Amino acid sequence: MSVVESCPLGAETTLAELARDPHPRLALLRAREPVSWVPELGGWLVTRRDLALSVMRDAETFTVDDPRFSTAQVVGPSMLSLDGDRHARHREPFIAPFRPRAVREGFAAFIERETDTLISALEPAGAAELRRSFAGPLAVAVVTEALGLAGTTVDTVLSWYDAIVRSVSDITAGLEAGAAGVTAYAQLRSAVEATVADRNTSSLLSAAAGQLTVPEVASNAAVLMFGGIETTEAMITNALLHLLRHPDQLALVRADAGLLDGAIEESLRLEPGAAVVDRYATRNIVLGPATIRRGDLVTVSLTGANRDPAVFADPDRFDVRRENARLQLAFAHGPHYCLAAHLARLETRIALQHLLQRLPELRLDPDHTVAPYGLVFRKPTALHVRWGRAA
């Protein structure tokens, strides 16, 4: 029996369905084909949490170090696309600045200021689209500050990011990446070179250059920029959407600010900004019900694993009081656990705190529909809201 014949549900699964509304299909796969061959994906899709953990923990068997890895095709080798000793060497220079205490001391005041500045600009209008006027600009500002790039502006960093994300997404979808991503990365690399060469300033990148070559610093700067903007923008936007869609849960958070962290974790569980992570099998192996061959693509659905009913009771419900919400895998797991998870959490917490405090009667705009969308990265394309007293 062929792999297609052994996975009839996977054979019926389309990428369009996974991008639009993946949850019903993922639930079906998780229950009946938890490791399923999906022809449109060209690989295996893992949807059960225990099996997802097995893949992410075992970097020797399931590696990112493969020529097909999409991000590496655009920015070259980095901590995101290497394993073993090479991965550790690329990651180590960036670990200390993203530890919890360093994040609080280094970024909290900056995030507070940027958040208030953005809200002050929006406040008089009584309505806004918050993904591109708030969540995105905040994420870009924080990444720009964290990297300490010389001679750049938030708008410039955002333009690089947009172009690089488009290229990576095109490659992931099996398309040829456009030239814009290559050009953007070349400009980013030049900015990194200028930053490292500037002996009058200290920065995360300059410090890393003591252990890595300048091209290696540039590759990792692109990865940090990519992750820091894409996933944090999604965290803020998705968390707002979940709270505004569930007034009862929003009321709980307004009444008890201590529940805000739970709301963020629960939003990450239900709709992780990064929906999947890719690995490549280095040897033949049996994973759950499937026999995987060396070289096969193995895609872990973080979205699927996060709604596993074996771990999360009533998994489709948004519950800010869920006791085990932090078992969510939105930041991945194992050697490639998100380096800046603490910064992303701090940024999202401050953003939500200030929005809820400063914008009374914050609510979804009924004139606009909104839903998360995306195959690899999931968030609403726009989040239109209103505040103040209803007319």
N, C-alpha and C positions, 0 to 999 in steps of 0.2 A: 504494500500500500504506500502510495506517495505521501509526502508531507501535506500536500493540498487535500488529498482524500481523507487524511486522518484529522484534519482541522476544518471541517465544513463551515463552522462559524467564522473562523478567520478568513476563509475564502470569500465570505459574503461581506466582510468588513471593508469599508471604503475610507480613504483619508478624508474625504469631504465630510463624512459622518463624524469622524473623530475630531475634526476641527470645529464643526457646528455645535453638536450636542453629544459628547462622547459617553456620558454616564450610563444610559441604558445599555448600550453595546458593551461597555467595559464590565458592567455587572453580569451580563450574560456570559461573556468570555471568562470572567473570574470564576463563575460557578461551574462552567462546563469544560472550558479549554483554558486553564490558567496560564499555560505556556502555549501560545497558538501561532501557527505560521500564517502570516498575513501577506498575501502576494503583492498587494499594492504598496506595502511597506518594504517588501523585499527582505523580510527577516522575521524573527520571532518577537511576539509581544507578550511581556510578562505582566500580569495584572494582580496576582495574589501577593499580599504583603510579605509573607515569610520567604517566598521565592525571590521577590524583589530584593530583600535584604541579602539573600545568599549571593545574588549576582553582584551587588554593589560592594560587598565585603571582600570578594575574592578577585583582586586585581590581577592575579597571576593567570586565572582562567578566563576572566572576562575583562578585557583591557580596553582602554581608550586609545592606545598607541597603535593606530592603524591609518593608512593613507586615505581611507574613506571618511575619516572624522571631519565633519564639515567646517568647524571653527578653525582647525589647523590649516585647512586649505586656503583660508583667507589671511590669517595672521601668523602662521607658522607655529612651531612647537612652543608649548607653554605648559604651565602646571595643569591646565585643563585637559591637555592631550598627551600627557606622558604618564608613565607608571614607574613604580620601583624607585631606585636611587635617583634617576633623572627627575622624576616628579618631585621627590623630596628636596632636591637641590633648587628647583625652580620655586617651590612653595615656601621654603624656610625663611627667606628674607622678608616675607610679607606677613608672617604669623604674628609677631609681637604687637604691631600697631592695631590689630583687629581683635585683641583679647578684650574681655568685657570692661575691665577697669580703664584700659587705654582708650577704648571707644567712648566711654562716658566722659572721661577727662578731656579727650581731644576733640569731640564732635558735638556734645550735647548743646553747648551754648550756641555754636554756629547753626545747628539745626533749628533751635528755638528762634533765632533771629530771622533766618530765611523763611521759616514757616509763617511768622507774623508779618513779614514784609509781603509775602504772596497773598495772604488773607486780606491785609489792609488794601491792597490794590483791587481785590475782587469785591470786597464787602459792600460798597455803595450800590452796586448793580442789582443785588437781590437775586441774581441768577448767574450761572456759569457752567461751562463744561470743564469738569475738574481733572480729567486725565491729562489734558495738554496745557491747562492753565495753572495747575497746582501740583499734582503728583509727579508729572514728568519734569517740570522745572526744578522742583525740590530735589529729586533724585540726581539730576544732572549737576546741580550746584554742589551737592555733597560729594559726588565723585570727583568733580573738578578740584574741590578743596582737598580731598584725600590724596589725590595724585600729586598735587602741587605743580601742575604743568606750567612751564614758563611761557608767557606771551600768548595765552589763550583766553577765550571768553566762554561763558556757558553756552552761547549760541553756536560757537565753533565746535565745541565738544559734542553738542547735540547733533549737529550735522554729520560729524564723523560716525557717531553711534548709529544714526538712522541708516546711513549707507552700508555700514558693516553688517548690521542686523539683516538688511534686505539681502545681502550677498549670502550670508549663512543660511537664511531661510530658503533662498532659491536652491542652494546646493542640497539642503535637506529634502526638499521636495522633488529632487531629481532634475532640476533645471540648471542651465548654465548661468553662473553668476555674472552680473554686469560689471562694467569697468569702474563704476562709482565706488564700490567697496574697496577695490585695490587702490584707487586714488586716495580715498579717505584714510586708509591704513598707512599709506606712504606719508601723508601729512602728519598723522599722529606720531609716526616714528621720528620724523624730523623734529617735532615738538619735544619728544622724549630726549633726543640727542642734545637739543639746546638746553633742556632742564639739567641733564647730567653734567653738561659742560660748564654750567654757571656755578662757579665756586663761591659766589656770594650768597647763595640761598641753600637752605637745607630742605629736603623733601623725601618722601617715601621712595621715590624713584632714584634719587641720588644715593640714598642709603643702600638700596638694592644693587646699585651698580658696583658696590664694593665686592659683591659675591657673584654677580652675573655679568655677561657681556651686554653691551648696549642693545643689540638686536633682541637678546633674551628679555631684557627689561621692557622693551617696547611690546613684545608679544604678550607678556604678562600684564602690562598696563592696559592693553586692548581687552584682555579677558576680564580684568577688574572693572573696566569701564562698561563693558558689555553686560556683565552680571549685575553690577551696582546700579545701572540705570534700568535695564529691562525688568529684572525681578522685583526691584523695590517699587518702581512705578506700578507694577502689577499688584504687589502686596497692598499698597495704599488704596488703589482703585477697587480691587476686589473686596477688601475689607469694608470700605464704604458702601459698596453695593450690597453686601450681605446685611449690614446693619440697617440700611435704609429700606431694604426689602422686608425686613422683619421688625416692625415697630415694637413688638413685645420684647425682643432681645435688646433693641436699642434703649428701651425704657429701663431695662435692668442695668445696662452700662451707665446710663445717665444717673441712675440712683446710687450706683456703687462703682466708682472709678476703678476699683481693684479688679473688676471683671474685664477691663479693657484688654489686658494681656491674653485672657482666655478667648476673647472675641477674635483677636489677631491670629492665635494658633488655630482656632476653629475655621477661620476663613482660609488659612493656608492649607488646612486639611481638605476642605471641600473643593477648593479651586487653586491649586499651587500655580504660581506664575510660570514656572518651568514644568510643563506637563509630562515630559519624558526625558530620559537620559539614555544615551546609546553606549553599548559595549560591543566588543567583537571577541568571539570565542577563540582561544588559543589552542584548544585541543577538543577532541570529541568528548562529550559529557552528557550524562542524563540529568535533566533538570525537571523535577516533578514528573509529569507524564510524557515529556518530550525528550527525544534523542537529538541533541544539537551537535552539529559537525564543526570541525575546526574551520575558522574563517567566517562562520555565520554571523550576521548582525543579530544582536540581542538587544531589543529596546525595552527598557523598564518603564512601565506606565506608573509614574508617581501618582497621577490622578486616580488610577485604578486601585493601587495599593492603599491609598488614603481613605478609601471607602470600603475597605474589606470588613464585612460584618463579623468576621471571626475576631476582630479586634475592637471595632467601633460599633456599639449598639445603635440601631436605627441610623445607619451611616449617612443617609441623605438629608438628615435634619441638622439645621444650624442651631447649635446649643452653646451659648457662651459660658455655661457652667459645666461643660463636658470635662470630666476629671482627667481623662487620658488624652486630651487633644494634642499634647506635646509629643505624642508618639507618631505624629504625622511626619512624612518624609519629604516635605517640600524642599528642604535644603540638601536632599540626597543623603548619602550615608557612606561610611567607610573612608578610604583615603581621600576621596574627592568631596567630602562634606564641605558645604559652602564656607569659604574662608571668612566672608564678611557677614555671616548670619547675625551676629550681635549688632552690627551697625544697621543692618536692614530692619531688625526688630525695633531698635531705638528710634530710628527715623520714622517708622510707621506709627509707633506709639505717640510720639510727639505730634505728628501730623494730625492724627485722629483726635487727640486731646484738645488741640487748639481749635480745630474745626468745630467740634461739638460745643466747646465753650463759647466761641465767638460768633457762631452763626446760629441764632435761634430758629427753631422750626425747620432745620435743615431737612430736606426731603427730595425724593426723585421728582424730576419734571415730568408730569403726565403726558406732555406733548411729544416725548421722545421715548422710543423703545430702547432697551439696554439689555445686553447679555454678553457674557464672556465668549470669546471666539479665538481660535487658533489651534494648530496642530502641535506645535512645539512650545510656544509661549502663549498663555491664555490670559486674556483680560478683555474688558469691553473696549470696543474701538472708540467709544465716547461715553462719558458719564455726565449727563445734563442734570443739574440740580437747581432747586430754588431754596430761599430761606426768607425769614421775616414772616409777618402775618399774611395769611392767604387773603387775597382780595375778595 
